[in-house]
Amino acid sequence: MKGIVLAGGSGTRLYPLTMVTSKQLLPIYDKPMIYYPLSVLMNAGIRDILIISTPADTPRFKELLKDGSRFGLNLQYAVQPSPDGLAQAFIIGEEFIGGDSVAMVLGDNIFAGHGLKKRLRHAVETAENGQGATVFGYYVDDPERFGIVEFNDKGQAISIEEKPQQPKSNYCVTGLYFYDNQVVELAKKLQPSARGELEITDLNKLYLEQGKLNVELLGQGFSWLDTGTHESLVEATEFVKTMETHQHRKLACLEEIAYLNGWISREEVMAAYEVLKKNQYGKYLKDVVDGKFLDVLHG
């Protein structure tokens, strides 16, 4: 399976913070925001990843992440000239996707929770077997802002509506999507919405009409944060700091995930430690390779 991080957009809701940099390069506690969505794809076992951003910001992501090899990844980059909708990513990434299935995560979304990796791997398996799409639903208090799923009495999704005036549930579709290979052709069939964008909701509706849309609910024990406002940026930083302080483990430590996946060696983690050893992130990497945490499998 291939992966896409969509890290575009104009970031106007975060002005003046984003007047000279990408939203996805802003810090969330001790890491750039884009580390968090990248970690989701890595935990799903995905190594071939396309980062799509604006013409101005793409070089900045290249400077930060380079070819991805230090995280055990194969990174490529593509430009979305203007924000013409989330579903456009699959058209931009057509050559990259090739004959594969694909997962896409939005560059400003953070996911956390025990058992998340198992759900991600199941979504990969569903898509790779040509069984359709998997999206993740999450309870929100303000459903008017999101794509909202309606369920029947058996808990099956029966409709999705973008920013409904009269929501039929409080469960929104989060910014994480797994699709089989037909996604590119389906994306090409979409017509721009009233706001001139190729809507991801319309793409999900096509899968729903086929009976091939699996909506996995992220319930108790899971957290989803969309960091699109000043307030949510602060909340995300506080959330990550609290989680890391109390669990004594880092969220979205890409070197750690790569090491535990067997994608990079102990020596490669130590090379990262040498660069980062003056702060707690670097010291954490040393603890990982020293076997301080019991799930370290690669010595």
C-alpha positions in Angstrom: 0.0 0.0 0.0 1.1 3.6 -0.8 0.5 6.5 1.5 -0.3 10.2 0.9 0.1 13.1 3.4 -1.9 16.1 2.1 -0.2 19.1 3.6 -1.5 21.9 1.4 -3.9 24.7 2.0 -3.4 28.4 2.5 -3.6 28.3 6.3 -5.5 31.6 6.5 -7.3 30.6 9.7 -3.9 30.6 11.4 -2.6 34.0 10.2 -0.3 35.6 11.1 1.5 32.3 12.2 1.3 30.8 8.7 2.0 33.9 6.6 5.6 32.7 6.0 5.5 29.0 6.7 3.2 26.0 6.2 0.7 25.1 9.0 2.1 21.6 8.9 5.5 22.8 9.9 4.3 24.5 13.0 5.4 22.9 16.3 3.1 20.6 18.2 5.0 20.3 21.5 8.4 19.0 20.4 7.8 18.0 16.8 6.7 19.6 13.6 3.0 18.9 13.0 3.6 16.7 9.9 5.4 14.1 12.1 2.0 13.1 13.6 0.2 12.2 10.3 3.4 10.5 9.1 3.5 8.4 12.2 0.0 7.1 11.4 1.0 5.9 8.0 4.2 4.3 9.5 2.2 2.5 12.2 0.0 1.1 9.4 3.2 -0.4 7.9 3.4 2.1 5.0 6.8 3.1 3.8 6.2 4.6 0.3 4.7 8.0 1.0 3.9 11.0 -1.2 3.8 14.4 0.4 1.5 16.9 -1.4 1.8 20.6 -0.6 1.8 24.0 -2.1 4.4 25.3 -4.6 5.9 27.5 -1.9 5.9 25.0 0.9 7.0 21.8 -0.9 10.7 22.8 -0.8 10.4 23.3 3.0 9.1 19.8 3.5 11.9 18.4 1.4 14.4 20.3 3.5 13.0 18.9 6.7 12.3 15.3 5.7 14.6 14.8 2.6 14.1 11.4 1.0 12.8 9.9 4.3 15.6 7.3 4.5 16.5 8.2 8.1 13.0 7.2 9.1 13.1 4.0 6.9 10.8 5.7 4.4 10.8 6.3 0.7 9.4 9.9 0.4 8.3 11.6 -2.8 6.9 15.1 -3.2 4.2 16.6 -5.4 2.6 20.0 -5.8 -1.1 21.0 -5.5 -1.1 24.3 -7.3 -4.3 25.5 -5.6 -6.5 24.0 -2.9 -9.0 22.4 -5.2 -10.2 19.7 -2.8 -9.0 16.7 -0.8 -10.0 14.2 -3.5 -7.7 15.9 -6.0 -4.8 14.3 -4.2 -5.5 11.0 -5.8 -5.5 12.5 -9.3 -2.2 14.3 -8.5 -0.8 11.1 -7.1 -2.0 8.8 -9.9 1.4 7.9 -11.2 2.7 7.4 -7.6 -0.2 5.1 -6.7 0.1 3.0 -9.8 -1.6 -0.3 -9.3 -1.5 -0.1 -5.5 -4.1 0.6 -2.8 -3.6 3.9 -1.0 -4.1 5.6 2.4 -4.3 9.3 2.8 -4.0 11.3 6.0 -4.4 15.1 6.3 -1.3 16.9 7.4 -3.0 18.7 10.3 -4.6 15.6 12.0 -3.4 13.9 15.1 -4.6 10.4 16.1 -3.8 8.6 19.3 -5.2 5.6 21.2 -4.4 2.1 22.4 -5.2 -0.4 19.7 -5.0 2.2 16.9 -2.2 0.2 15.1 -4.4 -2.9 14.9 -7.2 -0.9 13.3 -4.9 0.7 10.8 -3.5 -2.7 9.8 -7.0 -4.1 9.3 -7.9 -1.1 7.1 -4.8 -1.8 5.0 -5.8 -5.4 4.6 -9.3 -4.5 3.5 -8.0 -2.1 0.8 -5.3 -4.4 -0.4 -7.8 -7.2 -0.8 -9.9 -5.0 -3.1 -12.7 -4.8 -0.5 -13.3 -1.1 -0.8 -12.6 1.8 1.6 -12.2 2.4 5.3 -12.8 5.7 7.0 -12.8 6.5 10.7 -15.7 8.1 12.5 -15.4 10.3 15.7 -18.0 11.9 17.9 -18.0 15.7 17.7 -20.1 18.3 19.5 -20.3 20.6 16.4 -21.3 18.3 13.5 -22.3 21.2 11.3 -18.5 21.7 10.6 -17.8 18.2 9.2 -18.8 15.4 6.9 -21.3 13.5 9.0 -22.2 9.8 8.8 -25.8 8.5 9.3 -26.2 5.0 10.6 -29.1 2.5 10.5 -30.2 0.5 13.6 -27.6 -2.1 12.8 -24.8 0.4 13.0 -24.1 0.4 9.3 -23.4 3.7 7.5 -26.2 4.6 5.2 -25.4 8.2 4.2 -22.7 10.9 4.4 -23.4 14.6 4.3 -20.9 17.4 4.1 -21.4 20.2 6.7 -25.2 19.5 7.2 -27.5 22.1 8.5 -29.5 19.3 10.2 -27.0 16.6 11.1 -28.2 13.0 11.3 -25.6 12.0 13.9 -22.7 13.4 15.8 -20.1 11.2 14.1 -17.8 12.9 11.6 -15.4 11.4 9.1 -11.9 12.2 10.3 -8.9 13.0 8.0 -7.7 9.5 7.5 -8.8 7.4 4.5 -7.9 3.9 3.1 -8.9 3.0 -0.4 -8.5 0.2 -2.9 -7.0 0.9 -6.3 -10.3 2.1 -8.0 -10.0 5.4 -6.0 -8.1 7.2 -8.8 -10.7 6.4 -11.4 -13.5 7.3 -9.0 -11.8 10.6 -8.1 -11.6 11.5 -11.9 -15.4 11.1 -12.1 -16.1 13.7 -9.4 -17.5 17.1 -10.3 -16.5 20.2 -8.4 -18.8 21.1 -5.5 -20.5 24.5 -5.1 -17.2 25.8 -3.5 -15.3 24.6 -6.6 -13.6 21.6 -4.9 -13.4 17.9 -5.5 -14.9 16.8 -2.2 -13.7 13.7 -0.3 -17.3 13.3 1.0 -18.4 12.8 -2.6 -15.7 10.2 -3.1 -16.8 8.4 0.0 -20.4 8.4 -1.2 -19.3 6.5 -4.4 -17.9 3.8 -2.2 -21.0 3.9 0.0 -23.2 3.4 -3.1 -21.2 0.3 -4.0 -21.7 -1.0 -0.5 -17.9 -0.8 0.0 -17.5 1.9 2.6 -16.4 0.6 6.1 -16.8 3.2 8.8 -14.7 2.4 11.9 -15.7 4.3 14.9 -12.9 5.6 17.2 -14.7 5.5 20.5 -13.6 5.6 24.1 -9.8 5.5 24.5 -9.1 7.2 21.2 -8.3 10.9 20.5 -8.5 12.8 17.3 -7.4 16.4 17.0 -7.8 18.7 14.0 -5.2 21.5 14.5 -6.7 24.1 12.2 -7.2 27.0 14.7 -5.0 28.9 17.2 -7.0 27.3 20.0 -6.7 23.8 18.7 -2.9 24.2 18.2 -2.6 25.0 21.9 -4.9 22.1 22.9 -2.9 19.7 20.7 0.4 20.8 22.3 -1.1 20.4 25.8 -2.5 17.0 24.8 0.8 15.6 23.5 2.7 16.9 26.5 0.3 15.4 28.9 0.2 12.0 27.1 4.0 11.8 26.9 4.5 12.9 30.5 2.1 10.4 32.0 2.8 7.5 29.6 6.6 8.0 29.5 6.4 7.3 25.8 6.5 9.7 22.8 3.8 10.2 20.3 4.9 10.3 16.7 8.6 9.7 17.3 9.4 8.6 13.7 12.8 7.2 14.5 11.3 5.0 17.2 8.5 3.7 15.0 11.0 2.9 12.2 13.3 1.1 14.6 10.5 -1.0 16.1 9.3 -1.8 12.6 12.8 -3.0 11.7 13.2 -0.4 9.0 16.3 1.3 10.5 19.2 0.0 12.6 20.4 0.8 16.1 23.3 2.7 14.5 20.9 4.9 12.5 18.9 5.7 15.6 22.2 6.6 17.4 23.1 8.9 14.5 19.9 10.8 15.1 20.6 10.8 18.8 24.0 12.5 18.2 22.1 15.4 16.4 19.3 15.6 19.0 21.1 14.7 22.3 20.9 18.2 23.8 17.2 17.8 24.4 14.7 15.3 25.8 13.7 14.0 22.3 17.3 12.9 21.8 17.6 11.4 25.2 14.4 9.5 24.5 15.9 7.9 21.4 18.9 6.7 23.6 16.4 5.1 26.0 14.7 3.3 23.1 17.9 1.8 21.7 19.1 1.0 25.2 16.1 -1.3 25.6 14.5 0.8 28.4 11.0 0.0 27.0 10.0 -3.6 26.7 8.6 -3.5 23.2 12.0 -2.7 21.7 12.6 -5.8 19.5 15.6 -4.9 17.5 18.9 -4.7 19.3 
